[in-house]
Amino acid sequence: MTQSAPQPLFARFRSLSLATLPLVALASGCGSESEAKEGEGGFLRLEDEPAATAQADGAQAAQAEPAGSPKPVAESPAPAVVTPEPEKPAEAAAPLASRRGDEGASPAEAALSESELELRATEALDRGAPAEAARLLSRLMLAHVDAGRDDRVALARWTALLQQAQSQHRWNPKGAWPAVDVKVQSGDTLIGIRKRCLDAQPGLLLCTGQIVRANRLASSSAIRPDEALRVPTERASMRVDLSAMWAFYCFGDEVAAAWEVGVGREGSDTRPGVFTIGAKQERPMWSPVGREPVPFGDPANPLGTRWLAWYQEGRATSLGFHGTNDPTGVGKRVSEGCIRMRNEDVEQLFEILPLNAEVRVQP
């Protein structure tokens, strides 16, 4: 059984909200069996090139708090991967645990209870080691759900700590995370920088929203010639645990963000499996099977402000991530099979999750 954290921990929790910039799009919705097709507003097939428009790669991202500029780097024809030296806390950090529990942890760390891991993560934050704190919290959260536990009070507490750690690590240009260093050239756009990085390293999975948030840019257009940017090189993916009703945004095996979600109701259960993100739409229309489409903004449209469609084998499913017109359904089994998120949460996800990213759904 999960032990409760000491009361003083709650004093450190704070919300890290992001403001998003509006775009215009058309979408289908939760429960619709119609396949995605190209149409006005940027509704994309899985095979479409996401660099074609700003919307296609989740272009405009949220404003975050300003930070100092990263260290300038020499301009080169093709960006080079730079993996910064990890932090060196008082105790040597053990490798990140695998997705199946404690396989990657040191023997001493694997023997720790959840409350002890949480305490260590808190201590790491207090001594200015956010990368270590993020690693410990990632292992704690993923091991918890992989073990079949679903203590959502604990998950909410760990998510708040994770937000604090990652604001100083993964979502900070001065954090110690694998990156390509890029020098902004005259006339550059983030779409152009993204394409240049993909041309140099075709294996990258990247959207402009990741660059915006990782560098704490005010917007996708807030770049200047000779500015140094850091571009993430680890592939982003999503994990959704249906029992815990929690979703995890990961770089490799490290959780960079997490959210409470709603899942399919009884009889319309969200099905486990592996999917990919095939389309991203703002202001989505809902297209229920056998009924007239319901436009965005209609009280009968349950999709909220964003829709991220799930594909399998290159074909659209009826499933996806979406916002909600009723946030009380988050943390409950109320949807038609999709993953329901608060609008402010799905708007963050929309910006930082690239097309073709993997979504792994577990019971």
KAZI-V875513 format. One record per residue. N is the residue number from 0. PSI is psi in radians with two decimals (999 if undefined). D_FIRST is the distance of its C-alpha to the first C-alpha in whole Angstrom. Layout:
N_PSI_D_FIRST ; N_PSI_D_FIRST
//
This chain:
0_2.43_0 ; 1_2.31_4 ; 2_2.52_6 ; 3_2.51_9 ; 4_2.67_13 ; 5_2.55_16 ; 6_-0.65_18 ; 7_-0.40_21 ; 8_-0.60_19 ; 9_-0.37_20 ; 10_-0.40_24 ; 11_-0.12_24 ; 12_2.42_23 ; 13_2.67_26 ; 14_2.39_27 ; 15_1.19_29 ; 16_2.70_31 ; 17_2.36_34 ; 18_2.37_37 ; 19_2.76_39 ; 20_2.27_42 ; 21_2.47_43 ; 22_3.01_45 ; 23_2.28_47 ; 24_2.90_46 ; 25_2.53_46 ; 26_2.81_43 ; 27_-3.13_42 ; 28_-3.01_38 ; 29_2.31_35 ; 30_-0.12_36 ; 31_2.35_40 ; 32_-0.04_41 ; 33_2.50_44 ; 34_2.65_44 ; 35_2.48_44 ; 36_2.72_47 ; 37_2.37_49 ; 38_-3.08_50 ; 39_2.64_51 ; 40_0.05_48 ; 41_0.42_47 ; 42_1.95_45 ; 43_2.52_45 ; 44_2.79_45 ; 45_-0.64_42 ; 46_-0.08_45 ; 47_2.58_47 ; 48_1.99_47 ; 49_-0.20_45 ; 50_-0.07_47 ; 51_-0.65_50 ; 52_2.85_49 ; 53_-0.69_46 ; 54_-0.63_44 ; 55_-0.52_44 ; 56_0.45_42 ; 57_0.77_40 ; 58_-1.08_43 ; 59_2.24_42 ; 60_3.05_39 ; 61_2.76_38 ; 62_2.33_39 ; 63_3.02_37 ; 64_2.51_38 ; 65_2.74_41 ; 66_2.93_40 ; 67_2.70_43 ; 68_2.51_45 ; 69_2.88_43 ; 70_2.26_46 ; 71_2.62_49 ; 72_2.75_49 ; 73_2.45_52 ; 74_2.41_53 ; 75_2.72_54 ; 76_-0.70_55 ; 77_2.24_51 ; 78_2.57_48 ; 79_2.53_46 ; 80_2.28_43 ; 81_2.07_41 ; 82_1.86_38 ; 83_2.71_38 ; 84_2.35_37 ; 85_2.79_33 ; 86_2.68_32 ; 87_1.48_32 ; 88_3.12_30 ; 89_-0.68_30 ; 90_2.42_27 ; 91_2.33_28 ; 92_2.32_26 ; 93_2.74_24 ; 94_2.67_25 ; 95_2.39_23 ; 96_2.65_20 ; 97_3.08_22 ; 98_-0.19_20 ; 99_0.59_19 ; 100_-2.17_16 ; 101_0.27_17 ; 102_-0.56_21 ; 103_0.00_22 ; 104_2.73_21 ; 105_2.72_22 ; 106_-0.71_21 ; 107_-0.74_20 ; 108_-0.63_18 ; 109_-0.43_16 ; 110_-0.11_15 ; 111_2.57_13 ; 112_2.96_10 ; 113_-0.71_9 ; 114_-0.61_10 ; 115_-0.69_13 ; 116_-0.74_14 ; 117_-0.73_14 ; 118_-0.74_16 ; 119_-0.69_19 ; 120_-0.71_19 ; 121_-0.74_20 ; 122_-0.66_22 ; 123_-0.72_24 ; 124_-0.74_25 ; 125_-0.56_26 ; 126_0.21_29 ; 127_0.66_30 ; 128_1.22_28 ; 129_-0.54_27 ; 130_-0.71_27 ; 131_-0.75_25 ; 132_-0.76_22 ; 133_-0.69_23 ; 134_-0.79_22 ; 135_-0.76_19 ; 136_-0.65_18 ; 137_-0.84_19 ; 138_-0.72_17 ; 139_-0.85_14 ; 140_-0.79_14 ; 141_-0.68_16 ; 142_-0.62_13 ; 143_-0.89_11 ; 144_-0.56_13 ; 145_-0.44_14 ; 146_0.06_11 ; 147_0.23_12 ; 148_2.69_9 ; 149_0.80_10 ; 150_1.67_9 ; 151_-0.37_13 ; 152_-0.78_12 ; 153_-0.74_11 ; 154_-0.67_13 ; 155_-0.69_16 ; 156_-0.77_16 ; 157_-0.60_16 ; 158_-0.72_19 ; 159_-0.73_21 ; 160_-0.71_20 ; 161_-0.73_21 ; 162_-0.72_24 ; 163_-0.77_25 ; 164_-0.81_25 ; 165_-0.38_27 ; 166_-0.37_30 ; 167_-0.04_31 ; 168_-1.54_30 ; 169_-0.57_30 ; 170_0.70_32 ; 171_2.21_35 ; 172_-0.29_38 ; 173_0.05_37 ; 174_2.80_34 ; 175_1.41_34 ; 176_2.62_33 ; 177_2.32_36 ; 178_2.81_39 ; 179_2.25_42 ; 180_2.23_44 ; 181_2.34_47 ; 182_2.18_50 ; 183_2.26_51 ; 184_2.81_55 ; 185_2.30_57 ; 186_-0.01_57 ; 187_2.60_53 ; 188_2.87_50 ; 189_-0.57_47 ; 190_-0.75_48 ; 191_-0.69_50 ; 192_-0.74_48 ; 193_-0.80_45 ; 194_-0.68_48 ; 195_-0.72_49 ; 196_-0.71_46 ; 197_-0.63_46 ; 198_-0.67_49 ; 199_-0.60_49 ; 200_1.51_45 ; 201_-0.33_45 ; 202_-0.13_42 ; 203_2.62_40 ; 204_1.97_38 ; 205_2.47_39 ; 206_2.73_39 ; 207_-0.50_41 ; 208_-0.56_38 ; 209_-0.72_36 ; 210_-0.75_39 ; 211_-0.90_40 ; 212_-0.70_36 ; 213_-0.52_36 ; 214_0.04_39 ; 215_0.77_39 ; 216_2.61_42 ; 217_-0.53_43 ; 218_3.06_44 ; 219_-0.28_45 ; 220_0.01_48 ; 221_1.03_48 ; 222_2.66_49 ; 223_2.59_52 ; 224_2.47_54 ; 225_-0.01_53 ; 226_2.47_50 ; 227_2.21_47 ; 228_2.65_44 ; 229_2.27_41 ; 230_2.14_40 ; 231_2.48_37 ; 232_-0.25_37 ; 233_2.49_34 ; 234_2.33_33 ; 235_2.57_31 ; 236_2.95_29 ; 237_2.51_26 ; 238_2.39_23 ; 239_2.15_22 ; 240_2.02_18 ; 241_-0.61_19 ; 242_-0.80_16 ; 243_-0.30_15 ; 244_0.96_18 ; 245_2.50_18 ; 246_2.50_21 ; 247_2.20_22 ; 248_2.11_25 ; 249_2.50_26 ; 250_1.92_28 ; 251_-2.19_28 ; 252_0.18_24 ; 253_2.22_24 ; 254_2.11_23 ; 255_-0.33_25 ; 256_2.69_24 ; 257_2.64_22 ; 258_2.56_22 ; 259_2.48_20 ; 260_2.86_22 ; 261_2.67_24 ; 262_3.14_24 ; 263_2.46_26 ; 264_2.94_27 ; 265_2.25_27 ; 266_-0.35_30 ; 267_0.76_30 ; 268_2.46_27 ; 269_2.22_27 ; 270_2.36_27 ; 271_2.79_26 ; 272_-3.07_28 ; 273_2.23_30 ; 274_3.06_32 ; 275_2.73_34 ; 276_2.05_35 ; 277_-0.31_39 ; 278_2.59_40 ; 279_2.22_39 ; 280_2.47_41 ; 281_2.74_41 ; 282_1.00_42 ; 283_2.48_41 ; 284_2.56_43 ; 285_2.25_41 ; 286_1.34_43 ; 287_2.58_41 ; 288_2.28_43 ; 289_0.20_46 ; 290_2.86_46 ; 291_2.51_48 ; 292_2.55_46 ; 293_2.07_45 ; 294_2.78_45 ; 295_2.44_43 ; 296_-0.29_43 ; 297_2.35_44 ; 298_-0.39_41 ; 299_-0.11_41 ; 300_2.01_40 ; 301_0.04_36 ; 302_-0.18_36 ; 303_-2.60_36 ; 304_-0.22_37 ; 305_2.69_36 ; 306_2.22_36 ; 307_1.87_35 ; 308_2.50_36 ; 309_2.34_34 ; 310_2.68_37 ; 311_2.28_37 ; 312_0.69_39 ; 313_0.11_41 ; 314_2.52_41 ; 315_2.48_40 ; 316_-3.11_37 ; 317_0.12_36 ; 318_2.83_33 ; 319_3.08_32 ; 320_2.42_31 ; 321_2.86_32 ; 322_-2.77_32 ; 323_2.61_32 ; 324_0.04_35 ; 325_1.51_32 ; 326_-0.24_29 ; 327_-0.27_27 ; 328_-0.21_26 ; 329_2.32_24 ; 330_0.20_20 ; 331_2.97_22 ; 332_1.52_23 ; 333_-0.20_27 ; 334_3.06_29 ; 335_0.26_32 ; 336_-0.28_30 ; 337_3.02_30 ; 338_1.99_27 ; 339_2.33_28 ; 340_2.73_27 ; 341_2.57_29 ; 342_-0.74_32 ; 343_-0.51_32 ; 344_-0.81_29 ; 345_-0.48_31 ; 346_-0.64_34 ; 347_-0.84_32 ; 348_-0.73_31 ; 349_-0.70_35 ; 350_-0.59_36 ; 351_-0.07_34 ; 352_2.01_33 ; 353_2.75_36 ; 354_2.58_38 ; 355_0.04_37 ; 356_2.53_34 ; 357_2.46_31 ; 358_2.01_29 ; 359_2.06_26 ; 360_2.15_24 ; 361_2.63_21 ; 362_999_20
//
